[in-house]
Amino acid sequence: MFTSRKQEIIALFTILIITSLIYANHFDNPFFFDDTHTISTNESIRSLDNWTDFFTNADTFSSLPANRSYRPMITLMNAIDYNAAGGLKSNVFHYHIFFWYLVLIVLVYVLIKHLYKKSGTKILGIKVVAIFATSWFALHTANAETINYICARSDSFSTLCVVTSLLLYTHPIGKKWHLYLVTMIIGIWTKQTGVIFFPILLIYIILFEEYSIIDHFKINTKEKILRIVKKIAPTAIIGSSLFLFNQFYLTPESTVSTNNFVTKFEYISTQCYVIIHYLGNFILPLKLSADPDIAIIKPWYDTRILLGVLVISGMVFLMIKAALKQKLRPISFGIAWFFIALLPTSINPLFQIANDHRMFFPFIGLFIGIPWTVALLIHKYISSVEKKNYISTYILTFAILLLTAHAYGTIQRNKVWDSKESLWLDVVQKSPNNARGLMNYGLNHMEKGNYDAAIEYFNRAYKIEPNYCLIHINLGIAYSGKKNYSKAEKYFNSALQFNISSPDPEYFYARYLVNQNEYDKAESLLKKALLKSPNHFQSKQLLNSISNKTKESEEEIKTLQEKIKKQPNPDLYIELSLKFYKKGDYQSVISVCKNLLKIDPNNAIAYNNICSAYNQMQKWELGAAACEAALKINPDFKIARNNLKWATNNIKN
């Protein structure tokens, strides 16, 4: 028991020290997932000169048009860290994120202690219970999924803003000057879930300030409701208005945040099972995965969904019952926090049905409610056996073992996040039906030059999600590594068809073409990539690196055209057609070769080049006809035979 303020501070400081030691092995962990397009390939964060643009232009958030959420605070923090580090050094990002995590731990303690005191219960050792709850939060293994994932700073920092806002509201100065609205706005600018402070504050007001509406509902009900409305109005109006303004006026039209491939009913019903998954990870986080493979569950009466409905109903019933007694209201508030914080990812269909870093914000509610429930039960039990001091020893031993187990689990999860290979191996083992996990583990093999193993994992991913653009890109890269250029071209071209918003298909195809010395065609693709995403850093770099090569090619084309005007020559026509082919100007290839056929009707190479151009344009019938003409002239023309096979195979398909 803490008898002085000094002891309380020492205890809290000890939690921070232990947490820092537990996370000491995570600071060098690399960038993953959305870190790529928000940080690694995002040119916007490379300078702080125009940092105000982050708040007016959501395009600065990501190099991928479909992923451009309005989160200016995250873009600003990424830019600060990038410039402080002098480049892509993940440890600086981790230090910054972890600093705010330590701040959050302190604030969680202050909040929990405040809520327990508001219960009006005369339990000795409220501070001890709050210290335990805070320690559990600080060391809980599930939190490692958020703290290790740099882009998930949006979850941890927006949670910090919600907790800070609630504490400012409970403080006389913060309430008088409406300072809690400032941190709420910062939270919404960090992640849209920051608007959830509004319903959380509403529940707080009902349970701890205007609780007479619960105790004596029929007496002066109208007056009580008006008081509640008056208190919540500033938060409701400003929070909702800012959220809607950000969503409908500051979020680009290219942003795709809703999964239209599933119905809302299917998504929400599946979330009933997802909540069980999250609760399981709270109780025993042994199956944490950086990328869970939970899919839409059909039909709605599946036993997993029905079990979820049963658990949710039970928790809601407990929440309502606990609200009726003052000493139980922290439990009611904790359960309400849990469900309210889950609303944004449970109602709007997202492409990822579940994600373990989403648990960070909702779990705050469980860290409030569960320790208080246990404390009340212990207090009730010990009161009847006061002389049995050994019970306290058992309780202390259990608490230490629980915290030690979570500390160990956190260290192990930090190790999993230590490298791409360890992370994606863990995902493949725990989420074998996740196409992205299989693909990314294949990438580890490809980086080592083990192309056959990489292709095996890519094909396993392809069977699950055949229209996943990145799988086609990586198959193209793998086959080019095996020098199977026809298959590489096939997959690069199919990648272009499957993604119309991301610059990745054009960039990686262009990178391949540069290695094939096809600079003009690469230039055309890179320009398309930059039309999609003007701040895609890699495309800009590659385009600049080949600028001299493309200029040389243009000059060569002009020189050949001048020579042909002076003295038409079949070899010059063929050379010119090849220049246009490398540039990706297939219509010009056809035009040049047709002009050649006017002076040399039996030129098999001209017909073959026409065939190749039509094939690239996916005009397979015209391509086949041109190659058949080439083979009539020269039956042994092997290249023409291969191009004819390419065309006829696609005609059959």
VORO-71135 format. One record per residue (C-alpha): chain; x, y negated, z. Coordinates in steps of 0.001 Angstrom, whole numbers, plus 500000, padded with zeros to 6 digits. Layout:
N
("A" (X Y Z))
...
***
This chain:
653
("A" (500000 500000 500000))
("A" (501249 496520 499133))
("A" (501200 494241 502138))
("A" (502863 491272 500479))
("A" (503021 489430 497196))
("A" (506710 490273 497002))
("A" (506032 494032 497108))
("A" (503424 493641 494390))
("A" (505881 491820 492138))
("A" (508594 494413 492795))
("A" (506178 497214 491865))
("A" (505154 495459 488668))
("A" (508767 494698 487788))
("A" (509607 498371 488324))
("A" (506909 499356 485798))
("A" (508467 497019 483220))
("A" (511955 498425 483823))
("A" (510796 502038 483570))
("A" (508779 501273 480414))
("A" (511823 499621 478835))
("A" (513959 502672 479632))
("A" (511331 505037 478216))
("A" (511182 503060 474952))
("A" (514958 502531 474757))
("A" (515238 505135 471978))
("A" (512737 503459 469643))
("A" (514323 500104 468779))
("A" (516184 501379 465699))
("A" (513211 503237 464239))
("A" (512644 502258 460582))
("A" (509799 500707 458598))
("A" (506853 502970 457659))
("A" (503487 502906 455867))
("A" (502129 499388 455404))
("A" (505471 497942 456515))
("A" (506502 498436 452881))
("A" (504068 496013 451280))
("A" (503732 493589 454234))
("A" (507472 493342 454933))
("A" (509910 495225 452666))
("A" (508496 494170 449271))
("A" (506802 490959 450425))
("A" (508716 487921 449195))
("A" (506505 485523 451187))
("A" (508140 486364 454534))
("A" (511674 485727 453282))
("A" (511447 482028 454095))
("A" (509814 479942 456806))
("A" (509895 476756 454717))
("A" (506258 477161 453676))
("A" (504950 478908 456799))
("A" (501743 476850 456729))
("A" (500803 478729 453542))
("A" (500298 481825 455686))
("A" (497184 480151 457143))
("A" (495726 479002 453828))
("A" (496701 481751 451405))
("A" (496048 485416 452277))
("A" (498141 486473 449263))
("A" (501179 485906 451478))
("A" (500198 488818 453743))
("A" (501054 491620 451311))
("A" (502622 492364 447954))
("A" (499657 494655 447193))
("A" (496533 492770 446052))
("A" (494153 495384 447488))
("A" (495727 495083 450970))
("A" (495660 491308 451406))
("A" (493832 490807 454668))
("A" (493720 487363 456234))
("A" (496148 487864 459146))
("A" (498340 484749 459169))
("A" (499752 485361 462660))
("A" (501153 488722 461554))
("A" (502687 487183 458427))
("A" (504206 484417 460566))
("A" (505689 486885 463069))
("A" (507065 489049 460255))
("A" (508651 485963 458690))
("A" (510143 484877 462023))
("A" (511642 488322 462593))
("A" (512933 488656 459019))
("A" (514671 485294 459153))
("A" (515987 485827 462690))
("A" (517457 489164 461581))
("A" (518778 487768 458321))
("A" (517097 490556 456387))
("A" (515285 493854 456773))
("A" (516574 494901 460189))
("A" (513827 496826 461942))
("A" (515379 496510 465415))
("A" (514663 492759 465545))
("A" (511002 493436 464713))
("A" (510862 496091 467436))
("A" (512412 493799 470055))
("A" (509806 491127 469331))
("A" (506889 493577 469430))
("A" (508132 495180 472637))
("A" (508489 491799 474369))
("A" (504779 491149 473879))
("A" (504007 494698 475002))
("A" (505722 493966 478327))
("A" (503706 490742 478605))
("A" (500529 492714 477925))
("A" (501394 495208 480676))
("A" (501563 492366 483202))
("A" (498282 490897 481977))
("A" (496560 494285 482067))
("A" (497538 494579 485731))
("A" (496130 491127 486518))
("A" (492898 491956 484668))
("A" (492417 495361 486294))
("A" (493079 493971 489794))
("A" (490591 491168 489131))
("A" (487890 493598 487966))
("A" (488384 495905 490934))
("A" (488078 492965 493330))
("A" (484883 491867 491556))
("A" (483347 495218 492523))
("A" (482997 493933 496067))
("A" (484241 497264 497431))
("A" (486248 497263 500640))
("A" (488615 499985 499471))
("A" (492070 499588 500952))
("A" (494763 499705 498330))
("A" (493020 498093 495362))
("A" (496437 496853 494255))
("A" (497816 500389 494435))
("A" (495038 501663 492160))
("A" (495654 498753 489780))
("A" (499400 499489 489763))
("A" (498729 503138 488940))
("A" (496263 502205 486159))
("A" (498808 499769 484720))
("A" (501623 502349 484913))
("A" (499418 504863 483126))
("A" (498724 502325 480386))
("A" (502402 501343 480070))
("A" (503669 504926 479749))
("A" (500739 506646 478006))
("A" (502073 508703 475108))
("A" (499324 507623 472689))
("A" (500543 504013 472859))
("A" (503795 505108 471202))
("A" (501868 505423 467913))
("A" (501205 501677 467991))
("A" (504469 500416 469471))
("A" (506628 502394 467003))
("A" (504639 501299 463948))
("A" (505729 497746 463127))
("A" (502656 496831 461076))
("A" (500506 497937 464028))
("A" (501699 494834 465865))
("A" (498337 493531 464661))
("A" (496685 495984 467089))
("A" (498957 495316 470060))
("A" (499071 491525 469670))
("A" (495337 491104 469014))
("A" (494717 493229 472136))
("A" (497025 490891 474043))
("A" (494945 487941 472833))
("A" (491664 489554 473960))
("A" (493047 490345 477426))
("A" (494517 486826 477724))
("A" (491225 485256 476643))
("A" (489285 487182 479275))
("A" (491768 486195 481989))
("A" (491645 482537 480938))
("A" (487853 482667 481112))
("A" (488050 483987 484684))
("A" (490422 481160 485688))
("A" (488764 477847 486703))
("A" (491044 475717 484492))
("A" (490811 478120 481530))
("A" (487030 478141 481772))
("A" (486665 474381 482303))
("A" (488824 473440 479300))
("A" (487724 476415 477179))
("A" (491339 477553 476795))
("A" (490094 481117 476267))
("A" (488793 480019 472859))
("A" (492323 479142 471729))
("A" (493676 482636 472380))
("A" (490533 484141 470839))
("A" (491216 482205 467619))
("A" (494841 483377 467629))
("A" (493546 486927 468106))
("A" (491215 486655 465109))
("A" (494097 485263 463040))
("A" (496126 488300 464124))
("A" (493498 490894 463219))
("A" (489791 490654 462557))
("A" (489119 492817 465625))
("A" (489971 489755 467736))
("A" (486327 488703 467318))
("A" (485436 491639 469599))
("A" (486294 489339 472508))
("A" (482797 487900 472054))
("A" (480827 491085 473000))
("A" (483406 492028 475656))
("A" (482964 488629 477315))
("A" (479190 489015 477091))
("A" (479374 492327 478996))
("A" (481702 490738 481569))
("A" (479265 487875 482153))
("A" (476327 490273 482577))
("A" (478140 492676 484902))
("A" (480162 490281 487048))
("A" (478589 486818 486834))
("A" (474916 487083 485936))
("A" (474390 490546 487386))
("A" (471106 489428 488964))
("A" (469564 490077 485560))
("A" (470320 493751 486199))
("A" (469393 493803 489876))
("A" (466176 491751 489564))
("A" (465254 491781 485891))
("A" (461630 490713 486314))
("A" (462429 487620 488396))
("A" (463242 484444 486432))
("A" (464303 486521 483433))
("A" (464049 483641 480957))
("A" (466184 481380 483129))
("A" (468839 484097 483541))
("A" (468980 484795 479781))
("A" (469370 481065 479081))
("A" (472300 480899 481524))
("A" (473961 483840 479784))
("A" (473364 482294 476347))
("A" (474825 478990 477531))
("A" (477960 480700 478819))
("A" (478518 482892 475767))
("A" (477467 480333 473111))
("A" (480892 478680 472507))
("A" (482584 482065 472076))
("A" (479768 483480 469937))
("A" (479510 480466 467615))
("A" (483239 479805 467150))
("A" (484266 483475 467027))
("A" (481560 484584 464598))
("A" (481918 481503 462380))
("A" (485694 481841 462157))
("A" (485459 485563 461461))
("A" (482894 485071 458669))
("A" (484812 482140 457186))
("A" (487998 484209 457122))
("A" (486248 487213 455600))
("A" (484285 485456 452876))
("A" (486389 482389 452037))
("A" (489996 483151 452915))
("A" (490181 486860 452043))
("A" (491012 487329 448318))
("A" (488542 489036 446000))
("A" (491222 491617 445162))
("A" (491212 492904 448751))
("A" (489607 496328 449122))
("A" (488790 497021 452769))
("A" (485679 499188 452400))
("A" (485719 502806 451253))
("A" (482904 503015 448722))
("A" (483569 506693 448030))
("A" (481629 507682 451146))
("A" (478228 506626 452394))
("A" (477987 504533 455546))
("A" (475909 507254 457220))
("A" (478519 509940 456478))
("A" (481298 507721 457792))
("A" (479505 506700 461008))
("A" (478341 510242 461767))
("A" (481900 511514 461301))
("A" (483098 508859 463765))
("A" (481177 510738 466468))
("A" (483734 513518 466071))
("A" (486611 511035 465686))
("A" (485739 509625 469128))
("A" (486163 513136 470578))
("A" (489534 513286 468813))
("A" (490547 509997 470440))
("A" (489323 511073 473884))
("A" (491288 514310 473496))
("A" (494425 512294 472798))
("A" (493741 510217 475888))
("A" (493457 513265 478124))
("A" (496142 515426 476523))
("A" (498026 513713 473683))
("A" (499671 516817 472209))
("A" (498262 516489 468693))
("A" (499207 512895 467922))
("A" (499846 512373 464224))
("A" (501063 509316 462387))
("A" (498551 510171 459655))
("A" (495667 512454 460785))
("A" (493917 514544 458123))
("A" (490384 514211 459516))
("A" (487964 514077 456577))
("A" (484268 513253 456210))
("A" (482183 515928 457915))
("A" (479047 517215 456185))
("A" (476271 517865 457015))
("A" (475349 515519 459844))
("A" (474213 518421 462029))
("A" (477694 519970 462004))
("A" (478535 521155 465546))
("A" (481500 518763 465758))
("A" (479255 515766 465135))
("A" (476580 517031 467512))
("A" (479206 517535 470217))
("A" (480373 513976 469619))
("A" (476826 512655 469950))
("A" (476451 514581 473215))
("A" (479696 513155 474657))
("A" (478849 509608 473558))
("A" (475347 509892 475011))
("A" (476779 511081 478303))
("A" (479246 508207 478465))
("A" (476564 505644 477597))
("A" (474287 507107 480292))
("A" (477124 506846 482827))
("A" (477819 503267 481684))
("A" (474189 502243 482291))
("A" (473984 504022 485642))
("A" (477265 502467 486806))
("A" (476022 498998 485841))
("A" (473253 499281 488436))
("A" (475683 499336 491391))
("A" (478198 496582 492038))
("A" (481008 498863 493189))
("A" (480683 500964 489997))
("A" (480634 498058 487559))
("A" (484353 498272 486641))
("A" (483525 501775 485373))
("A" (480608 500432 483331))
("A" (482765 497625 481970))
("A" (485574 500055 481026))
("A" (483226 502335 479080))
("A" (481636 499333 477353))
("A" (485108 498032 476413))
("A" (485981 501444 474917))
("A" (482936 501591 472646))
("A" (482927 497892 471718))
("A" (486601 498005 470722))
("A" (485878 501014 468488))
("A" (483058 499258 466609))
("A" (485154 497629 463832))
("A" (486648 500961 462729))
("A" (483491 502985 463397))
("A" (480911 500997 461426))
("A" (482717 499722 458326))
("A" (483852 502721 456198))
("A" (487645 502676 455962))
("A" (489812 504777 453664))
("A" (491462 506436 456655))
("A" (488716 508168 458609))
("A" (490847 508205 461771))
("A" (494184 506771 462786))
("A" (495834 507292 466143))
("A" (497196 503744 466416))
("A" (493576 502530 466472))
("A" (493277 503929 470021))
("A" (495452 501199 471554))
("A" (492744 498552 471986))
("A" (489831 500839 473046))
("A" (491949 502752 475561))
("A" (492289 499607 477706))
("A" (488699 500278 478774))
("A" (489533 503823 479865))
("A" (492531 502601 481855))
("A" (490111 500283 483671))
("A" (487318 502774 484305))
("A" (488930 506151 484980))
("A" (491378 505157 487782))
("A" (488572 503295 489553))
("A" (486305 506350 489283))
("A" (489018 508544 490796))
("A" (489756 505965 493512))
("A" (486102 505856 494598))
("A" (485877 509656 494707))
("A" (489088 509925 496727))
("A" (487940 507196 499118))
("A" (484658 509006 499658))
("A" (486352 512348 500218))
("A" (489208 511116 502439))
("A" (486784 509207 504673))
("A" (485470 512549 505906))
("A" (488927 514057 506478))
("A" (490912 511048 507599))
("A" (493373 513090 509645))
("A" (494506 515208 506722))
("A" (497402 513082 505577))
("A" (498651 515801 503263))
("A" (495893 514875 500782))
("A" (497670 511589 500160))
("A" (500824 513565 499393))
("A" (498953 515690 496845))
("A" (497495 512614 495203))
("A" (500876 510906 495004))
("A" (502511 514046 493592))
("A" (499834 514403 490922))
("A" (500149 510716 489943))
("A" (503943 511011 489621))
("A" (503655 514198 487561))
("A" (501068 512600 485254))
("A" (503189 509494 484664))
("A" (506336 511604 484198))
("A" (504584 513778 481621))
("A" (503464 510722 479653))
("A" (506941 509181 479895))
("A" (508444 512385 478490))
("A" (505805 512510 475750))
("A" (506537 508905 474788))
("A" (510265 509641 474486))
("A" (509462 512598 472222))
("A" (507113 510541 470041))
("A" (509818 507879 469715))
("A" (512096 510628 468392))
("A" (509449 511681 465876))
("A" (509320 508084 464595))
("A" (513130 508009 464410))
("A" (513330 508846 460690))
("A" (511163 509405 457651))
("A" (512047 513078 457644))
("A" (511074 513711 461278))
("A" (507886 511640 461042))
("A" (506559 513228 457862))
("A" (507536 516740 458947))
("A" (505446 516137 462071))
("A" (502543 514910 459907))
("A" (502778 517916 457565))
("A" (502750 520298 460540))
("A" (499851 518624 462375))
("A" (497886 517306 459382))
("A" (498486 519865 456576))
("A" (495527 518608 454537))
("A" (496834 515054 454343))
("A" (497947 514296 450768))
("A" (499943 511235 451790))
("A" (501812 513228 454437))
("A" (502724 515960 451948))
("A" (503804 513385 449386))
("A" (505975 511465 451834))
("A" (507635 514625 453102))
("A" (508347 515456 449456))
("A" (510026 512063 449166))
("A" (512536 513130 451819))
("A" (513528 516075 449645))
("A" (513731 513847 446562))
("A" (516028 511374 448339))
("A" (518390 514307 448986))
("A" (518286 515265 445297))
("A" (516237 518407 445992))
("A" (513797 517784 443150))
("A" (512243 521259 443026))
("A" (511192 521116 446696))
("A" (509945 517550 446212))
("A" (507814 518561 443220))
("A" (506374 521462 445236))
("A" (505131 519063 447960))
("A" (503952 516516 445376))
("A" (501903 519223 443641))
("A" (500391 520319 446963))
("A" (499386 516696 447538))
("A" (498095 516467 443942))
("A" (495690 519383 444536))
("A" (494153 517484 447469))
("A" (494032 514027 445825))
("A" (494585 514294 442036))
("A" (493828 510590 441490))
("A" (496334 509311 444067))
("A" (498492 506900 442059))
("A" (501650 507242 444175))
("A" (501729 511012 443644))
("A" (501862 510449 439877))
("A" (504633 507865 440322))
("A" (506708 510209 442460))
("A" (506188 513130 440082))
("A" (507465 510839 437322))
("A" (510547 509942 439390))
("A" (511192 513602 440298))
("A" (510949 514832 436713))
("A" (513198 512023 435502))
("A" (515709 513198 438136))
("A" (515504 516664 436557))
("A" (516001 514992 433151))
("A" (512597 516253 432013))
("A" (511769 512923 430389))
("A" (508611 514021 428563))
("A" (506941 515004 431881))
("A" (508316 511895 433553))
("A" (506701 509713 430870))
("A" (503453 511643 431230))
("A" (503175 510958 434972))
("A" (504319 507341 434754))
("A" (501632 506697 432154))
("A" (498949 508460 434198))
("A" (499946 506359 437222))
("A" (499186 503224 435188))
("A" (495647 504503 434626))
("A" (494911 505376 438267))
("A" (495795 502053 439874))
("A" (494745 498732 438382))
("A" (495566 496523 441373))
("A" (498950 497655 442715))
("A" (502202 496574 440994))
("A" (503876 499887 441931))
("A" (503050 501866 438732))
("A" (504499 499135 436514))
("A" (507522 498563 438741))
("A" (508591 502209 439048))
("A" (507940 502916 435369))
("A" (509994 499828 434507))
("A" (512802 500990 436782))
("A" (512816 504316 434950))
("A" (512862 502562 431566))
("A" (515809 500382 432596))
("A" (517766 503583 433256))
("A" (516788 504666 429736))
("A" (518056 501312 428390))
("A" (514537 500396 427240))
("A" (514777 496856 428561))
("A" (512072 495217 426485))
("A" (509378 497680 427470))
("A" (510535 497409 431085))
("A" (510274 493628 430890))
("A" (506686 493876 429644))
("A" (505731 496160 432537))
("A" (507438 493971 435136))
("A" (505577 490925 433887))
("A" (502325 492857 434299))
("A" (503395 493836 437833))
("A" (504020 490187 438714))
("A" (500661 489175 437262))
("A" (499093 491572 439754))
("A" (501336 490504 442624))
("A" (503451 487340 442174))
("A" (505246 487952 445514))
("A" (506373 491522 444707))
("A" (510056 491081 445497))
("A" (511431 494219 443756))
("A" (509754 493387 440450))
("A" (511271 489904 440511))
("A" (514710 491297 441292))
("A" (514575 493886 438515))
("A" (513227 491391 435991))
("A" (516061 488972 436765))
("A" (518642 491741 436466))
("A" (517576 492645 432897))
("A" (516911 489115 431625))
("A" (520169 489013 429629))
("A" (519498 492445 428155))
("A" (516050 491449 426866))
("A" (517439 488252 425347))
("A" (520045 490319 423491))
("A" (517304 492617 422219))
("A" (515253 489679 420899))
("A" (518302 488380 419060))
("A" (518970 491831 417583))
("A" (515371 492037 416315))
("A" (515651 488628 414647))
("A" (518965 489608 413041))
("A" (517497 492846 411645))
("A" (514447 491018 410292))
("A" (516700 488528 408481))
("A" (518799 491352 406986))
("A" (515668 493141 405742))
("A" (514455 489951 404045))
("A" (517755 489615 402209))
("A" (518191 493284 401292))
("A" (515489 495862 402237))
("A" (517128 499047 403429))
("A" (515454 502173 404915))
("A" (518046 502438 407692))
("A" (517407 498833 408723))
("A" (513645 499446 408840))
("A" (514138 502528 411048))
("A" (516515 500640 413356))
("A" (514006 497760 413628))
("A" (511146 500174 414425))
("A" (513231 501699 417228))
("A" (513891 498247 418679))
("A" (510149 497548 418753))
("A" (509526 501000 420255))
("A" (511928 500348 423131))
("A" (510227 497008 423673))
("A" (506859 498733 423944))
("A" (505495 496869 420924))
("A" (503952 499947 419275))
("A" (501795 498045 416818))
("A" (504934 496442 415364))
("A" (506540 499911 415102))
("A" (503615 501069 412962))
("A" (503685 497902 410850))
("A" (507447 498147 410156))
("A" (507255 501860 409264))
("A" (504277 501310 406927))
("A" (506281 498624 405150))
("A" (509141 501122 404822))
("A" (506803 503727 403304))
("A" (505920 501253 400573))
("A" (509497 501395 399315))
("A" (510274 504954 400465))
("A" (507030 507043 400526))
("A" (508853 510264 401497))
("A" (510596 508936 404592))
("A" (509841 511559 407271))
("A" (511433 509468 410035))
("A" (508991 506623 409322))
("A" (506013 508983 409685))
("A" (507490 510427 412910))
("A" (507967 506950 414407))
("A" (504373 506079 413499))
("A" (503291 509276 415265))
("A" (505294 508363 418421))
("A" (503780 504874 418475))
("A" (500213 506179 418122))
("A" (500889 508742 420854))
("A" (502057 505999 423199))
("A" (498847 504129 422410))
("A" (496934 507395 423117))
("A" (495506 507425 419613))
("A" (496163 511132 419368))
("A" (494343 511934 416103))
("A" (496220 509206 414203))
("A" (499481 510364 415794))
("A" (498875 513983 414786))
("A" (498100 512957 411189))
("A" (501353 510968 410930))
("A" (503451 513862 412295))
("A" (501775 516329 409942))
("A" (502793 514040 407065))
("A" (506388 513989 408391))
("A" (506486 517808 408563))
("A" (505156 518157 405004))
("A" (508191 516178 403892))
("A" (510631 517915 406283))
("A" (509287 521169 407838))
("A" (512442 521510 409977))
("A" (512007 518084 411633))
("A" (512124 519217 415312))
("A" (511328 515796 416887))
("A" (508231 515461 414670))
("A" (507124 518967 415679))
("A" (507432 518047 419383))
("A" (505488 514803 418858))
("A" (502786 516727 416987))
("A" (502529 519156 419928))
("A" (502213 516181 422304))
("A" (499357 514769 420217))
("A" (497473 518072 419656))
("A" (497692 519041 423350))
("A" (495987 515786 424279))
("A" (493372 516196 421547))
("A" (492462 519601 423047))
("A" (492219 518102 426532))
***
